[in-house]
């Protein structure tokens, strides 16, 4: 099973180069994405029976999938499959318009498979060194996707993304070195096990707490740069706005989760070592509130609909950080729930922007009016998606945000709860003020034909909309059990 996770993206990314038939290219990638999704579901079934999936032989201590990594893996592979399906329509239309060539299409599929391979590797390894390599590899693969169109703005965004995230990941490397050092000076384990997060968690009480505190700061800043925490967020709006919409969906929907997963693994070790979450919690609360406040300010003034969604991603990573920082069973469950809700909702919104851009040929809000009349399915999905991402019921984000506020109040963090509610209100007002202009009025360009692009793109949007509505109203028992298991893992020994 472990081999399947690593082999399928490699095979799918390579097979697209052996044919010139665009239909075969699309189907090859889609089948690969489906097989990865099936593998993640199979892994969760095995985890439900045996608590974890491990590797054997020479890779015995390298791979380990528990409920937490399996949960993030499920989100990643589900989003990748739906994005792959949407890509058939999106890039098919760009091929038709000669925006890209067949070679460029093959390059996109190869890079997207390399991207998902790196994310999967980060999630299924228990070696912190390999995790660091994998998260850095996501930067290298996705940088080419950000600069996919090779124009001035996209190349500038790709370089900014590459430089800022590489500097950030260097901080994370220092943190991992210190994490390893904390085990060697206390003579816990051997040289190999010193990088094994599972081993470190089991022996956390024997580690040096002062070194762990410093290590956590470096890792929080390093991986936090990739998450998009403020003030390390500056790459994110540019990268999301310039990348193709399917790439933006992957960046926001799953890449940020992979980076925050790395923080969670170290968080559990440090909290277990210290016996409480006071130290890590305060740092996460600070970054969380700062990120939400930053998003609130910038959402009010954006004129580009993709950049607004990018700042929204910063906001929601901040909310997840608050849930982790409060660190009660309610707030941790809310953070896990929010991770799923945000991934599905933001993927849906970024894919919807792809339809909008292909129809209107602009990312400016001022250039789009009457979207619901012009593209009824996309327009309605977009409207409902805006309500969902700003925390309106009955969508899942409302419940996860509400649970985060409840967790803050139960922990007597009243200021955190008040600030969160205040900034959420500001962000909602900003979305209504800016985005709502797109949906009504008369189309400024009379040459634009009414109607959706095709059946596939509309179907993907409807599927995602059904997911976020259903999970907002009712959490299926298997999903709830999985999130409960994740909550227990994050809480660790505190």
ChimeraX attribute file (.defattr): number of C-alpha atoms within 10 A of each C-alpha:
attribute: neighborCount
match mode: 1-to-1
recipient: residues
	/A:1	13
	/A:2	19
	/A:3	8
	/A:4	13
	/A:5	19
	/A:6	18
	/A:7	15
	/A:8	21
	/A:9	27
	/A:10	17
	/A:11	15
	/A:12	22
	/A:13	24
	/A:14	17
	/A:15	17
	/A:16	24
	/A:17	17
	/A:18	10
	/A:19	11
	/A:20	12
	/A:21	11
	/A:22	17
	/A:23	11
	/A:24	14
	/A:25	22
	/A:26	21
	/A:27	16
	/A:28	18
	/A:29	29
	/A:30	23
	/A:31	16
	/A:32	21
	/A:33	26
	/A:34	19
	/A:35	18
	/A:36	28
	/A:37	22
	/A:38	15
	/A:39	20
	/A:40	26
	/A:41	18
	/A:42	14
	/A:43	23
	/A:44	25
	/A:45	16
	/A:46	15
	/A:47	18
	/A:48	17
	/A:49	10
	/A:50	11
	/A:51	14
	/A:52	18
	/A:53	21
	/A:54	20
	/A:55	17
	/A:56	10
	/A:57	6
	/A:58	7
	/A:59	9
	/A:60	10
	/A:61	18
	/A:62	19
	/A:63	20
	/A:64	19
	/A:65	23
	/A:66	22
	/A:67	24
	/A:68	24
	/A:69	23
	/A:70	26
	/A:71	24
	/A:72	24
	/A:73	29
	/A:74	21
	/A:75	20
	/A:76	27
	/A:77	24
	/A:78	22
	/A:79	23
	/A:80	27
	/A:81	20
	/A:82	25
	/A:83	25
	/A:84	26
	/A:85	23
	/A:86	25
	/A:87	26
	/A:88	19
	/A:89	20
	/A:90	23
	/A:91	21
	/A:92	18
	/A:93	16
	/A:94	14
	/A:95	16
	/A:96	10
	/A:97	11
	/A:98	10
	/A:99	11
	/A:100	16
	/A:101	14
	/A:102	17
	/A:103	12
	/A:104	15
	/A:105	21
	/A:106	23
	/A:107	19
	/A:108	21
	/A:109	26
	/A:110	22
	/A:111	22
	/A:112	25
	/A:113	25
	/A:114	22
	/A:115	26
	/A:116	26
	/A:117	24
	/A:118	26
	/A:119	26
	/A:120	27
	/A:121	23
	/A:122	29
	/A:123	27
	/A:124	25
	/A:125	24
	/A:126	24
	/A:127	21
	/A:128	24
	/A:129	17
	/A:130	18
	/A:131	23
	/A:132	20
	/A:133	15
	/A:134	22
	/A:135	25
	/A:136	23
	/A:137	19
	/A:138	26
	/A:139	23
	/A:140	20
	/A:141	20
	/A:142	27
	/A:143	24
	/A:144	21
	/A:145	28
	/A:146	30
	/A:147	22
	/A:148	21
	/A:149	17
	/A:150	13
	/A:151	10
	/A:152	9
	/A:153	17
	/A:154	24
	/A:155	21
	/A:156	17
	/A:157	22
	/A:158	26
	/A:159	18
	/A:160	18
	/A:161	26
	/A:162	22
	/A:163	14
	/A:164	17
	/A:165	28
	/A:166	18
	/A:167	12
	/A:168	22
	/A:169	25
	/A:170	18
	/A:171	22
	/A:172	26
	/A:173	20
	/A:174	18
	/A:175	26
	/A:176	23
	/A:177	17
	/A:178	20
	/A:179	28
	/A:180	25
	/A:181	20
	/A:182	23
	/A:183	24
	/A:184	17
	/A:185	10
	/A:186	11
	/A:187	13
	/A:188	17
	/A:189	15
	/A:190	10
	/A:191	13
	/A:192	12
	/A:193	19
	/A:194	23
	/A:195	24
	/A:196	21
	/A:197	22
	/A:198	19
	/A:199	18
	/A:200	26
	/A:201	22
	/A:202	14
	/A:203	16
	/A:204	25
	/A:205	17
	/A:206	15
	/A:207	26
	/A:208	19
	/A:209	17
	/A:210	11
	/A:211	17
	/A:212	27
	/A:213	19
	/A:214	15
	/A:215	25
	/A:216	25
	/A:217	17
	/A:218	23
	/A:219	26
	/A:220	29
	/A:221	24
	/A:222	26
	/A:223	30
	/A:224	30
	/A:225	28
	/A:226	29
	/A:227	29
	/A:228	29
	/A:229	31
	/A:230	24
	/A:231	13
	/A:232	20
	/A:233	23
	/A:234	17
	/A:235	20
	/A:236	27
	/A:237	21
	/A:238	21
	/A:239	31
	/A:240	29
	/A:241	23
	/A:242	25
	/A:243	26
	/A:244	25
	/A:245	26
	/A:246	26
	/A:247	27
	/A:248	31
	/A:249	29
	/A:250	25
	/A:251	28
	/A:252	26
	/A:253	27
	/A:254	28
	/A:255	25
	/A:256	23
	/A:257	25
	/A:258	28
	/A:259	26
	/A:260	22
	/A:261	19
	/A:262	24
	/A:263	21
	/A:264	19
	/A:265	20
	/A:266	25
	/A:267	26
	/A:268	22
	/A:269	28
	/A:270	30
	/A:271	27
	/A:272	24
	/A:273	25
	/A:274	21
	/A:275	14
	/A:276	15
	/A:277	22
	/A:278	13
	/A:279	14
	/A:280	23
	/A:281	20
	/A:282	14
	/A:283	17
	/A:284	24
	/A:285	21
	/A:286	16
	/A:287	25
	/A:288	28
	/A:289	23
	/A:290	18
	/A:291	27
	/A:292	27
	/A:293	22
	/A:294	21
	/A:295	28
	/A:296	25
	/A:297	15
	/A:298	15
	/A:299	26
	/A:300	18
	/A:301	12
	/A:302	19
	/A:303	16
	/A:304	19
	/A:305	21
	/A:306	27
	/A:307	22
	/A:308	24
	/A:309	26
	/A:310	26
	/A:311	26
	/A:312	27
	/A:313	29
	/A:314	27
	/A:315	29
	/A:316	28
	/A:317	28
	/A:318	29
	/A:319	29
	/A:320	27
	/A:321	29
	/A:322	32
	/A:323	31
	/A:324	29
	/A:325	26
	/A:326	28
	/A:327	26
	/A:328	21
	/A:329	17
	/A:330	20
	/A:331	29
	/A:332	30
	/A:333	26
	/A:334	28
	/A:335	28
	/A:336	24
	/A:337	25
	/A:338	25
	/A:339	25
	/A:340	24
	/A:341	28
	/A:342	26
	/A:343	26
	/A:344	27
	/A:345	27
	/A:346	28
	/A:347	29
	/A:348	29
	/A:349	27
	/A:350	29
	/A:351	30
	/A:352	26
	/A:353	24
	/A:354	25
	/A:355	23
	/A:356	22
	/A:357	17
	/A:358	15
	/A:359	19
	/A:360	20
	/A:361	13
	/A:362	14
	/A:363	20
	/A:364	16
	/A:365	17
	/A:366	15
	/A:367	16
	/A:368	24
	/A:369	20
	/A:370	17
	/A:371	26
	/A:372	20
	/A:373	18
	/A:374	22
	/A:375	21
	/A:376	17
	/A:377	20
	/A:378	28
	/A:379	23
	/A:380	17
	/A:381	21
	/A:382	27
	/A:383	19
	/A:384	18
	/A:385	25
	/A:386	21
	/A:387	19
	/A:388	25
	/A:389	25
	/A:390	25
	/A:391	21
	/A:392	17
	/A:393	14
	/A:394	17
	/A:395	26
	/A:396	29
	/A:397	29
	/A:398	20
	/A:399	21
	/A:400	29
	/A:401	26
	/A:402	17
	/A:403	21
	/A:404	28
	/A:405	27
	/A:406	18
	/A:407	24
	/A:408	25
	/A:409	16
	/A:410	14
	/A:411	13
	/A:412	12
	/A:413	14
	/A:414	14
	/A:415	11
	/A:416	19
	/A:417	19
	/A:418	14
	/A:419	15
	/A:420	23
	/A:421	15
	/A:422	13
	/A:423	19
	/A:424	21
	/A:425	14
	/A:426	19
	/A:427	27
	/A:428	19
	/A:429	15
	/A:430	22
	/A:431	23
	/A:432	16
	/A:433	13
	/A:434	19
	/A:435	20
	/A:436	16
	/A:437	17
	/A:438	22
	/A:439	21
	/A:440	15
	/A:441	13
	/A:442	14
	/A:443	19
	/A:444	13
	/A:445	11
	/A:446	8
	/A:447	8
	/A:448	12
	/A:449	11
	/A:450	15
	/A:451	14
	/A:452	18
	/A:453	17
	/A:454	12
	/A:455	9
	/A:456	16
	/A:457	24
	/A:458	21
	/A:459	15
	/A:460	19
	/A:461	25
	/A:462	16
	/A:463	13
	/A:464	21
	/A:465	21
	/A:466	12
	/A:467	16
	/A:468	24
	/A:469	19
	/A:470	15
	/A:471	19
	/A:472	20
	/A:473	13
	/A:474	13
	/A:475	13
	/A:476	10
	/A:477	9
	/A:478	12
	/A:479	13
	/A:480	15
	/A:481	14
	/A:482	18
	/A:483	22
	/A:484	19
	/A:485	18
	/A:486	22
	/A:487	24
	/A:488	15
	/A:489	17
	/A:490	25
	/A:491	21
	/A:492	19
	/A:493	18
	/A:494	14
